[in-house]
Amino acid sequence: MGFDRNTVIGFALLAVLFFGYFFYTSKTQQAQLQIEKARKDSLAKLNPVRTDTSLVKTDSLHQDTLNHIASAGNFTTAAKGTEQLSTLENDLIKVTFTNKGGQIKQVELKKYKKTDKTPVVLMGNSTDRFSYAINTAANQSTQTADLFFTPDAIVKNADGSQSINFSILSADSTSITHQFSIKPNDYMIDFNVHLNGANQLLTQGSMNINWLYTAKQQEPDIKYEKVQARLYYATNDDFDYTAIGDGANKKVETPLKWIAIKQQFFNATLISGTNFNDADVSVVAPPDSTHQINNTTTTLHTKVPAGNNITVPMQWYVGPNDYYILKKYDMNLQSMVDLGSGMFAFVKYLNRGVIMPVFHFLSQFISQFGWVILLLTIFIRLLISPLTYTSYLSGAKMKVLRPELDLLKKKHGDNQQAYAMDQMKLFREAGVNPLGGCIPSLLQVPIFFALYSFFNSNIALRGQGFLWAKDLSSYDVIAHLPFSIPLGYGDHVSLFTLTAIATSLLISIYNMGMTPTQGNPMMKYMPYIFPVILLFVFNRLPAALTWYYTVSNTITLLFQFIIQKYIINHDKILAKMEANRKKPKKQSKWQERIAQMQEAQKKAQNAKNNKK
């Protein structure tokens, strides 16, 4: 078919007409829409109505409900229901259960209060849940936490224990029962999952558990509580932990007996009757304003026993981080009580073997823990008194030698090398170890770190007041500042910290009068620098520790005064040192080499001076 000139012109005119028509129609429609919009806006001003977002939300919820019912498969009757609460309690805990998911809703600890005097509640957040996936029909699955279980009546047994069952039944006669029971005076909650038709309910005999838990603030200082937050887990007979105060991710690929979310003084622990195959944990640290320590999502996988009708045994421990309570379960749960970790992990043996038994013994006779700490301090100081006496004796010898050291300093002037050589020679002749006063002090460092761990983790101190301190497990406050001082000091003033620093300064000033500075000008300022550093370190530490440090320093001052004034005889020390000088000195090979090196250095220095 051919196209002549007229035909082409005709098609071109037709195209122009069509484009003109569509353009005119579009403009007309836009104008009509604007008029309609203006009319609706006017009506809206006269008769305002709610936005359509609520309708959209309702439609979304309706769709979710339909999807939820569809995924319930043969458990359709359990897909809808009304939440019902049930309670089991003993002298220690009050456990509230919900039929939605047949799970724990919250645990109230009866013997512990928060700073606002309300009970400590764990596992009580609206987002907390324990769930696992089940097959509901062919190619369909759902989470147990989304199903409504039917609660049975609470059973109270002759031994004082209580139990309750939550069950769901499917159209094809498979069923699930969650059984919970508690014993008198016990924080442990027994939890058994009974699966009738396990082969249909679970895929490849594996239970995939999802545990969501929010740790809420329980202590006055949320920042310090976050520092103490840990994820603990036990693999075989060992345990490990990860700090989770600022959020973390942890994957455990070896079988584990239990896994715990630990706060400063409380924990929630899920325990397997057999073993969990692995665990994957994700932790988010919310802002401090939410009063939440962390939000934890834990995924666990466990192989269930073979068979169609099986029981999966588990337990919940929801309670205090009390060493003696946790130890009685014989699962290494007491490892969550941090009595020494990291590079100072060895101090936990000092805590377990000495400090904890003594503290526990004293607290049985004295109800006021401040006086218990005082007596514990006296016991520790008596225990290390031989080291203390050695330190003071070394200080007395140095004091006797001070006039001779001053003469040496005057003799050598700015020649520090020559002064140091003659100084060591004087020490050797007099039989004085210049480090004799330092070594005993260094040996006391493990004691300090042991007590630091002990007072930070000892729940017995929580809420116990003493003098002006309201809570020995936290810092005492005598004044709040309108600003925050950096370097860790904070926005408050701790009086126990000030007394600890003041006594430390007094000890430093006292010791300066006895110990020569060895010609180093910086040594004159060192005794003052350390207490100032402690001021920033101690201000956020528990009042129990700063009270201990105050008592220990006071005892040190008294011991120093008594020993120096009434026990150590300086004339006898001087006579003994003179006798040591007269004795023939037999040097070891190492001492001979040191002497040769010092002599060579002295000659080199003299030659250098002569050359100048």
C-alpha positions as semicolon CSV with decimal commas, in nm:
position;residue;x (nm);y (nm);z (nm)
1;M;0,000;0,000;0,000
2;G;0,147;0,334;-0,099
3;F;0,118;0,673;0,067
4;D;0,082;0,985;-0,151
5;R;0,147;1,338;-0,038
6;N;-0,215;1,407;0,060
7;T;-0,236;1,095;0,271
8;V;0,075;1,190;0,469
9;I;-0,060;1,541;0,525
10;G;-0,390;1,390;0,642
11;F;-0,223;1,166;0,901
12;A;-0,014;1,459;1,024
13;L;-0,325;1,677;1,074
14;L;-0,503;1,391;1,250
15;A;-0,209;1,348;1,489
16;V;-0,210;1,721;1,568
17;L;-0,584;1,703;1,641
18;F;-0,538;1,405;1,875
19;F;-0,254;1,571;2,068
20;G;-0,456;1,890;2,093
21;Y;-0,756;1,700;2,222
22;F;-0,556;1,509;2,486
23;F;-0,383;1,829;2,597
24;Y;-0,713;2,015;2,630
25;T;-0,878;1,723;2,812
26;S;-0,586;1,691;3,057
27;K;-0,599;2,062;3,137
28;T;-0,975;2,044;3,189
29;Q;-0,942;1,743;3,423
30;Q;-0,669;1,917;3,627
31;A;-0,883;2,224;3,665
32;Q;-1,182;2,009;3,769
33;L;-0,964;1,828;4,026
34;Q;-0,850;2,160;4,170
35;I;-1,212;2,275;4,201
36;E;-1,308;1,943;4,366
37;K;-1,012;1,964;4,605
38;A;-1,105;2,317;4,706
39;R;-1,464;2,203;4,768
40;K;-1,345;1,910;4,989
41;D;-1,107;2,135;5,181
42;S;-1,390;2,374;5,251
43;L;-1,613;2,092;5,371
44;A;-1,327;1,957;5,586
45;K;-1,291;2,293;5,758
46;L;-1,663;2,298;5,830
47;N;-1,680;1,933;5,938
48;P;-1,332;1,803;6,029
49;V;-1,286;1,425;6,031
50;R;-1,002;1,195;6,128
51;T;-0,739;1,121;5,868
52;D;-0,748;0,803;5,675
53;T;-0,434;0,672;5,851
54;S;-0,652;0,505;6,115
55;L;-0,842;0,328;5,838
56;V;-0,517;0,222;5,678
57;K;-0,393;0,097;6,014
58;T;-0,718;-0,091;6,073
59;D;-0,694;-0,249;5,730
60;S;-0,332;-0,347;5,802
61;L;-0,424;-0,504;6,136
62;H;-0,714;-0,683;5,973
63;Q;-0,482;-0,821;5,707
64;D;-0,230;-0,929;5,973
65;T;-0,509;-1,107;6,160
66;L;-0,613;-1,288;5,845
67;N;-0,252;-1,389;5,777
68;H;-0,212;-1,500;6,139
69;I;-0,524;-1,716;6,123
70;A;-0,413;-1,863;5,792
71;S;-0,066;-1,950;5,928
72;A;-0,226;-2,122;6,231
73;G;-0,337;-2,403;6,002
74;N;-0,478;-2,687;6,211
75;F;-0,445;-2,468;6,524
76;T;-0,701;-2,216;6,397
77;T;-0,899;-2,230;6,722
78;A;-0,586;-2,112;6,909
79;A;-0,520;-1,823;6,669
80;K;-0,776;-1,598;6,838
81;G;-0,848;-1,545;7,204
82;T;-0,837;-1,320;7,507
83;E;-0,531;-1,288;7,728
84;Q;-0,568;-1,456;8,068
85;L;-0,317;-1,430;8,351
86;S;-0,230;-1,694;8,611
87;T;0,003;-1,669;8,911
88;L;0,231;-1,905;9,104
89;E;0,420;-1,774;9,405
90;N;0,634;-1,874;9,701
91;D;0,816;-1,672;9,968
92;L;1,073;-1,544;9,715
93;I;0,900;-1,489;9,381
94;K;0,562;-1,417;9,229
95;V;0,546;-1,553;8,874
96;T;0,273;-1,426;8,642
97;F;0,194;-1,636;8,333
98;T;-0,004;-1,548;8,021
99;N;-0,204;-1,789;7,810
100;K;-0,082;-1,606;7,498
101;G;0,212;-1,828;7,410
102;G;0,174;-2,019;7,737
103;Q;0,474;-1,836;7,878
104;I;0,606;-1,627;8,168
105;K;0,483;-1,268;8,157
106;Q;0,683;-1,133;8,453
107;V;0,863;-1,235;8,772
108;E;0,844;-1,021;9,085
109;L;1,126;-1,064;9,339
110;K;0,962;-1,020;9,678
111;K;1,276;-0,953;9,882
112;Y;1,425;-0,681;9,659
113;K;1,312;-0,324;9,597
114;K;1,415;-0,055;9,352
115;T;1,515;0,293;9,465
116;D;1,150;0,402;9,436
117;K;1,054;0,125;9,683
118;T;0,861;-0,072;9,421
119;P;0,945;-0,444;9,382
120;V;1,213;-0,556;9,139
121;V;1,037;-0,706;8,835
122;L;1,220;-0,908;8,570
123;M;1,090;-1,034;8,234
124;G;0,812;-0,774;8,257
125;N;0,851;-0,577;7,936
126;S;0,572;-0,581;7,677
127;T;0,814;-0,702;7,408
128;D;0,952;-0,992;7,615
129;R;0,862;-1,334;7,480
130;F;0,967;-1,696;7,457
131;S;0,865;-1,874;7,140
132;Y;0,952;-2,153;6,896
133;A;0,833;-2,239;6,548
134;I;0,586;-2,524;6,486
135;N;0,442;-2,672;6,169
136;T;0,066;-2,611;6,162
137;A;-0,018;-2,767;5,825
138;A;0,144;-2,853;5,495
139;N;0,384;-2,569;5,407
140;Q;0,254;-2,359;5,695
141;S;0,413;-2,265;6,027
142;T;0,371;-2,017;6,311
143;Q;0,524;-1,913;6,643
144;T;0,386;-2,052;6,968
145;A;0,393;-1,701;7,120
146;D;0,119;-1,602;6,871
147;L;-0,120;-1,878;6,984
148;F;-0,362;-1,871;7,277
149;F;-0,316;-2,169;7,509
150;T;-0,578;-2,301;7,747
151;P;-0,468;-2,282;8,113
152;D;-0,550;-2,561;8,356
153;A;-0,624;-2,510;8,723
154;I;-0,324;-2,447;8,949
155;V;-0,211;-2,761;9,129
156;K;-0,074;-2,730;9,484
157;N;0,121;-3,034;9,596
158;A;0,184;-3,175;9,944
159;D;0,553;-3,074;9,935
160;G;0,455;-2,708;9,890
161;S;0,532;-2,696;9,519
162;Q;0,287;-2,551;9,268
163;S;0,235;-2,615;8,898
164;I;0,021;-2,507;8,606
165;N;-0,026;-2,639;8,251
166;F;-0,102;-2,448;7,930
167;S;-0,223;-2,655;7,631
168;I;-0,332;-2,624;7,269
169;L;-0,489;-2,895;7,052
170;S;-0,493;-2,905;6,671
171;A;-0,760;-3,034;6,437
172;D;-0,541;-3,336;6,351
173;S;-0,498;-3,425;6,724
174;T;-0,140;-3,302;6,768
175;S;-0,101;-3,105;7,090
176;I;0,143;-2,892;7,286
177;T;0,157;-2,852;7,664
178;H;0,375;-2,608;7,858
179;Q;0,415;-2,714;8,220
180;F;0,556;-2,475;8,482
181;S;0,626;-2,551;8,847
182;I;0,798;-2,380;9,139
183;K;0,918;-2,510;9,476
184;P;0,907;-2,335;9,815
185;N;1,189;-2,084;9,882
186;D;1,338;-2,128;9,536
187;Y;1,406;-1,893;9,245
188;M;1,420;-2,178;8,992
189;I;1,116;-2,230;8,766
190;D;1,086;-2,576;8,608
191;F;0,962;-2,562;8,249
192;N;0,872;-2,869;8,041
193;V;0,745;-2,868;7,683
194;H;0,535;-3,176;7,596
195;L;0,486;-3,236;7,223
196;N;0,232;-3,494;7,109
197;G;0,300;-3,539;6,741
198;A;0,653;-3,401;6,749
199;N;0,734;-3,550;6,407
200;Q;0,464;-3,331;6,249
201;L;0,517;-3,025;6,469
202;L;0,896;-2,994;6,430
203;T;1,111;-3,006;6,120
204;Q;1,393;-3,264;6,130
205;G;1,357;-3,304;6,506
206;S;1,493;-2,955;6,579
207;M;1,339;-2,689;6,803
208;N;1,424;-2,335;6,700
209;I;1,379;-2,111;7,005
210;N;1,349;-1,734;6,996
211;W;1,391;-1,547;7,328
212;L;1,340;-1,168;7,344
213;Y;1,434;-1,003;7,670
214;T;1,460;-0,642;7,788
215;A;1,674;-0,576;8,096
216;K;1,527;-0,277;8,277
217;Q;1,713;-0,037;8,504
218;Q;1,714;-0,154;8,867
219;E;1,994;0,058;9,021
220;P;2,029;0,438;9,070
221;D;2,315;0,483;8,819
222;I;2,210;0,343;8,481
223;K;2,551;0,413;8,325
224;Y;2,731;0,210;8,591
225;E;2,467;-0,065;8,564
226;K;2,527;-0,086;8,189
227;V;2,900;-0,130;8,252
228;Q;2,816;-0,432;8,470
229;A;2,586;-0,593;8,209
230;R;2,709;-0,926;8,072
231;L;2,599;-1,215;7,852
232;Y;2,702;-1,537;8,029
233;Y;2,684;-1,890;7,893
234;A;2,812;-2,231;8,001
235;T;2,967;-2,479;7,760
236;N;3,020;-2,824;7,913
237;D;3,176;-2,752;8,255
238;D;3,326;-2,418;8,157
239;F;3,173;-2,073;8,114
240;D;3,239;-1,753;7,923
241;Y;3,095;-1,404;7,903
242;T;3,065;-1,100;7,679
243;A;3,014;-0,740;7,790
244;I;2,686;-0,614;7,643
245;G;2,634;-0,277;7,809
246;D;2,687;-0,091;7,479
247;G;2,529;-0,356;7,259
248;A;2,700;-0,658;7,105
249;N;2,659;-0,961;6,883
250;K;2,770;-1,305;6,992
251;K;2,755;-1,641;6,819
252;V;2,821;-1,959;7,020
253;E;2,873;-2,259;6,793
254;T;2,940;-2,519;7,062
255;P;2,676;-2,695;7,276
256;L;2,580;-2,492;7,582
257;K;2,403;-2,580;7,905
258;W;2,259;-2,237;7,986
259;I;2,260;-1,879;7,869
260;A;2,199;-1,574;8,090
261;I;2,138;-1,201;8,061
262;K;2,309;-1,061;8,370
263;Q;2,266;-0,716;8,520
264;Q;2,464;-0,580;8,814
265;F;2,267;-0,770;9,079
266;F;2,007;-0,977;8,891
267;N;1,987;-1,217;8,599
268;A;1,745;-1,409;8,380
269;T;1,882;-1,748;8,275
270;L;1,742;-2,012;8,039
271;I;1,870;-2,362;8,120
272;S;1,848;-2,669;7,899
273;G;1,774;-3,009;8,047
274;T;2,002;-3,157;7,781
275;N;2,198;-2,900;7,579
276;F;2,134;-2,622;7,331
277;N;2,324;-2,694;7,010
278;D;2,422;-2,332;6,948
279;A;2,318;-1,976;7,015
280;D;2,310;-1,648;6,826
281;V;2,264;-1,332;7,035
282;S;2,205;-0,976;6,922
283;V;2,203;-0,695;7,179
284;V;2,088;-0,336;7,133
285;A;2,164;-0,068;7,393
286;P;1,876;0,180;7,404
287;P;1,920;0,542;7,523
288;D;1,946;0,599;7,899
289;S;1,619;0,792;7,890
290;T;1,429;0,465;7,827
291;H;1,555;0,326;8,162
292;Q;1,650;0,006;7,980
293;I;1,991;-0,159;8,006
294;N;1,967;-0,359;7,684
295;N;1,730;-0,534;7,444
296;T;1,842;-0,888;7,369
297;T;1,732;-1,125;7,093
298;T;1,857;-1,480;7,140
299;T;1,812;-1,761;6,890
300;L;1,875;-2,115;7,015
301;H;1,863;-2,449;6,839
302;T;1,822;-2,780;7,016
303;K;1,773;-3,137;6,898
304;V;1,474;-3,305;7,061
305;P;1,456;-3,672;7,158
306;A;1,342;-3,916;6,889
307;G;0,975;-4,012;6,901
308;N;0,632;-3,876;6,838
309;N;0,540;-3,805;7,200
310;I;0,832;-3,628;7,366
311;T;0,923;-3,391;7,650
312;V;1,181;-3,114;7,622
313;P;1,297;-3,021;7,975
314;M;1,412;-2,667;8,052
315;Q;1,436;-2,432;8,350
316;W;1,429;-2,061;8,418
317;Y;1,635;-1,895;8,687
318;V;1,505;-1,544;8,742
319;G;1,653;-1,390;9,054
320;P;1,949;-1,233;9,235
321;N;2,319;-1,275;9,160
322;D;2,377;-1,431;9,502
323;Y;2,689;-1,651;9,502
324;Y;2,564;-1,898;9,761
325;I;2,216;-1,930;9,605
326;L;2,354;-1,988;9,256
327;K;2,616;-2,234;9,376
328;K;2,361;-2,472;9,527
329;Y;2,223;-2,555;9,179
330;D;2,558;-2,713;9,085
331;M;2,555;-2,573;8,729
332;N;2,840;-2,322;8,763
333;L;2,581;-2,044;8,773
334;Q;2,782;-1,876;9,051
335;S;3,038;-1,780;8,786
336;M;2,805;-1,492;8,698
337;V;2,903;-1,325;9,027
338;D;3,210;-1,134;8,913
339;L;3,465;-1,189;9,191
340;G;3,757;-1,125;8,958
341;S;3,793;-1,122;8,581
342;G;4,028;-1,021;8,303
343;M;4,391;-0,974;8,404
344;F;4,283;-0,986;8,771
345;A;4,088;-1,311;8,740
346;F;4,317;-1,470;8,998
347;V;4,172;-1,253;9,279
348;K;3,848;-1,454;9,268
349;Y;4,030;-1,728;9,461
350;L;4,121;-1,473;9,729
351;N;3,757;-1,365;9,743
352;R;3,618;-1,719;9,756
353;G;3,877;-1,849;9,999
354;V;3,919;-1,560;10,244
355;I;3,712;-1,244;10,201
356;M;3,369;-1,396;10,136
357;P;3,381;-1,652;10,423
358;V;3,497;-1,386;10,671
359;F;3,234;-1,136;10,554
360;H;2,962;-1,404;10,568
361;F;3,071;-1,512;10,919
362;L;3,070;-1,156;11,055
363;S;2,735;-1,069;10,896
364;Q;2,571;-1,354;11,092
365;F;2,637;-1,164;11,416
366;I;2,627;-0,799;11,300
367;S;2,330;-0,666;11,106
368;Q;2,489;-0,330;11,017
369;F;2,710;-0,396;10,714
370;G;2,916;-0,082;10,765
371;W;3,054;-0,228;11,089
372;V;3,102;-0,564;10,917
373;I;3,323;-0,390;10,659
374;L;3,518;-0,220;10,939
375;L;3,586;-0,553;11,111
376;L;3,672;-0,714;10,777
377;T;3,924;-0,434;10,717
378;I;4,084;-0,491;11,058
379;F;4,106;-0,865;10,985
380;I;4,276;-0,803;10,649
381;R;4,522;-0,556;10,802
382;L;4,612;-0,806;11,075
383;L;4,656;-1,073;10,809
384;I;4,909;-0,861;10,617
385;S;5,068;-0,707;10,928
386;P;5,401;-0,893;10,878
387;L;5,430;-0,730;10,534
388;T;5,328;-0,396;10,680
389;Y;5,591;-0,418;10,955
390;T;5,858;-0,502;10,697
391;S;5,755;-0,196;10,497
392;Y;5,773;0,031;10,802
393;L;6,107;-0,115;10,910
394;S;6,247;-0,044;10,563
395;G;6,115;0,311;10,591
396;A;6,285;0,355;10,929
397;K;6,618;0,240;10,784
398;M;6,582;0,487;10,500
399;K;6,513;0,762;10,753
400;V;6,835;0,674;10,940
401;L;7,031;0,696;10,615
402;R;6,876;1,024;10,508
403;P;7,156;1,251;10,650
404;E;7,421;1,051;10,462
405;L;7,211;1,060;10,143
406;D;7,182;1,437;10,177
407;L;7,563;1,460;10,202
408;L;7,601;1,248;9,889
409;K;7,356;1,469;9,706
410;K;7,550;1,778;9,810
411;K;7,876;1,614;9,707
412;H;7,767;1,516;9,354
413;G;7,539;1,809;9,278
414;D;7,375;1,760;8,936
415;N;7,572;1,444;8,859
416;Q;7,278;1,205;8,903
417;Q;7,471;0,901;8,776
418;A;7,748;0,936;9,031
419;Y;7,493;1,002;9,305
420;A;7,299;0,689;9,215
421;M;7,615;0,474;9,219
422;D;7,723;0,597;9,564
423;Q;7,367;0,568;9,688
424;M;7,348;0,199;9,589
425;K;7,687;0,144;9,749
426;L;7,560;0,298;10,074
427;F;7,248;0,079;10,068
428;R;7,460;-0,230;10,008
429;E;7,702;-0,152;10,291
430;A;7,421;-0,081;10,536
431;G;7,222;-0,390;10,436
432;V;6,919;-0,187;10,324
433;N;6,686;-0,286;10,041
434;P;6,554;0,039;9,888
435;L;6,257;-0,155;9,752
436;G;6,177;-0,305;10,091
437;G;5,897;-0,056;10,146
438;C;5,754;-0,091;9,796
439;I;5,727;-0,468;9,762
440;P;5,484;-0,515;10,055
441;S;5,272;-0,232;9,915
442;L;5,265;-0,398;9,574
443;L;5,154;-0,723;9,734
444;Q;4,850;-0,539;9,870
445;V;4,733;-0,454;9,517
446;P;4,561;-0,794;9,466
447;I;4,373;-0,738;9,794
448;F;4,242;-0,404;9,670
449;F;4,122;-0,549;9,338
450;A;3,968;-0,847;9,517
451;L;3,768;-0,609;9,738
452;Y;3,681;-0,395;9,436
453;S;3,523;-0,700;9,268
454;F;3,365;-0,819;9,591
455;F;3,192;-0,492;9,682
456;N;3,073;-0,440;9,322
457;S;2,906;-0,781;9,307
458;N;2,790;-0,839;9,666
459;I;2,410;-0,817;9,654
460;A;2,393;-0,833;10,036
461;L;2,508;-0,467;10,038
462;R;2,227;-0,355;9,806
463;G;1,997;-0,112;9,982
464;Q;2,194;-0,126;10,307
465;G;2,254;0,218;10,453
466;F;2,538;0,329;10,677
467;L;2,601;0,671;10,832
468;W;2,510;0,916;10,552
469;A;2,525;0,655;10,275
470;K;2,181;0,527;10,171
471;D;2,313;0,230;9,974
472;L;2,655;0,072;10,029
473;S;2,639;-0,097;9,688
474;S;2,637;0,244;9,517
475;Y;2,821;0,572;9,570
476;D;2,708;0,798;9,856
477;V;2,590;1,150;9,771
478;I;2,611;1,451;10,002
479;A;2,563;1,709;9,725
480;H;2,447;1,719;9,362
481;L;2,632;1,947;9,123
482;P;2,451;2,157;8,859
483;F;2,706;2,033;8,605
484;S;2,905;1,719;8,531
485;I;3,281;1,712;8,587
486;P;3,464;1,515;8,313
487;L;3,717;1,233;8,350
488;G;3,461;1,013;8,523
489;Y;3,395;1,230;8,831
490;G;3,027;1,292;8,754
491;D;2,774;1,538;8,887
492;H;2,778;1,451;9,256
493;V;3,003;1,472;9,561
494;S;3,077;1,152;9,756
495;L;3,184;1,214;10,118
496;F;3,336;0,867;10,161
497;T;3,547;0,940;9,854
498;L;3,668;1,265;10,015
499;T;3,757;1,087;10,342
500;A;3,945;0,819;10,147
501;I;4,140;1,082;9,954
502;A;4,212;1,290;10,266
503;T;4,356;0,992;10,454
504;S;4,561;0,898;10,146
505;L;4,710;1,247;10,139
506;L;4,795;1,230;10,510
507;I;4,979;0,901;10,452
508;S;5,169;1,054;10,159
509;I;5,271;1,361;10,360
510;Y;5,380;1,143;10,652
511;N;5,586;0,917;10,428
512;M;5,753;1,212;10,253
513;G;5,914;1,308;10,580
514;M;6,071;0,964;10,604
515;T;6,169;0,870;10,250
516;P;6,447;1,047;10,056
517;T;6,352;1,169;9,710
518;Q;6,669;1,014;9,558
519;G;6,752;1,342;9,384
520;N;6,454;1,332;9,151
521;P;6,243;1,650;9,182
522;M;5,935;1,472;9,040
523;M;5,936;1,238;9,340
524;K;5,830;1,534;9,554
525;Y;5,500;1,559;9,367
526;M;5,420;1,189;9,319
527;P;5,260;1,143;9,665
528;Y;5,007;1,415;9,575
529;I;4,933;1,298;9,221
530;F;4,807;0,952;9,318
531;P;4,534;1,073;9,561
532;V;4,411;1,321;9,301
533;I;4,379;1,040;9,047
534;L;4,188;0,836;9,304
535;L;3,945;1,125;9,350
536;F;3,819;1,078;8,993
537;V;3,827;0,698;9,011
538;F;3,653;0,656;9,347
539;N;3,367;0,906;9,308
540;R;3,151;0,657;9,113
541;L;3,250;0,345;9,307
542;P;3,037;0,176;9,576
543;A;3,037;0,344;9,916
544;A;3,140;0,008;10,067
545;L;3,476;0,029;9,886
546;T;3,548;0,394;9,969
547;W;3,447;0,328;10,333
548;Y;3,688;0,032;10,340
549;Y;3,964;0,249;10,194
550;T;3,899;0,519;10,456
551;V;3,920;0,265;10,741
552;S;4,229;0,098;10,593
553;N;4,409;0,433;10,556
554;T;4,320;0,532;10,913
555;I;4,461;0,203;11,040
556;T;4,776;0,262;10,833
557;L;4,828;0,603;10,994
558;L;4,781;0,459;11,343
559;F;5,014;0,167;11,272
560;Q;5,280;0,395;11,130
561;F;5,268;0,627;11,431
562;I;5,271;0,345;11,688
563;I;5,543;0,140;11,515
564;Q;5,766;0,437;11,442
565;K;5,716;0,592;11,788
566;Y;5,709;0,292;12,022
567;I;5,823;-0,025;11,847
568;I;6,110;0,056;11,610
569;N;6,431;0,159;11,790
570;H;6,623;0,385;11,555
571;D;6,943;0,366;11,762
572;K;6,942;-0,014;11,736
573;I;6,879;0,007;11,363
574;L;7,173;0,246;11,323
575;A;7,401;0,021;11,531
576;K;7,297;-0,282;11,328
577;M;7,359;-0,099;11,002
578;E;7,706;0,008;11,122
579;A;7,778;-0,355;11,208
580;N;7,669;-0,458;10,859
581;R;7,910;-0,209;10,710
582;K;8,203;-0,364;10,896
583;K;8,121;-0,715;10,778
584;P;8,314;-0,835;10,473
585;K;8,091;-0,819;10,166
586;K;8,089;-1,112;9,931
587;Q;7,941;-1,012;9,600
588;S;7,768;-1,248;9,363
589;K;7,874;-1,263;8,999
590;W;7,575;-1,054;8,903
591;Q;7,665;-0,788;9,162
592;E;8,027;-0,792;9,037
593;R;7,910;-0,730;8,680
594;I;7,686;-0,445;8,798
595;A;7,978;-0,294;8,995
596;Q;8,206;-0,323;8,690
597;M;7,948;-0,156;8,469
598;Q;7,898;0,124;8,721
599;E;8,274;0,174;8,752
600;A;8,311;0,187;8,374
601;Q;8,029;0,440;8,351
602;K;8,191;0,648;8,625
603;K;8,528;0,653;8,442
604;A;8,357;0,747;8,115
605;Q;8,173;1,030;8,287
606;N;8,496;1,157;8,451
607;A;8,676;1,147;8,116
608;K;8,392;1,339;7,956
609;N;8,405;1,602;8,232
610;N;8,786;1,636;8,199
611;K;8,753;1,680;7,824
612;K;8,502;1,961;7,878
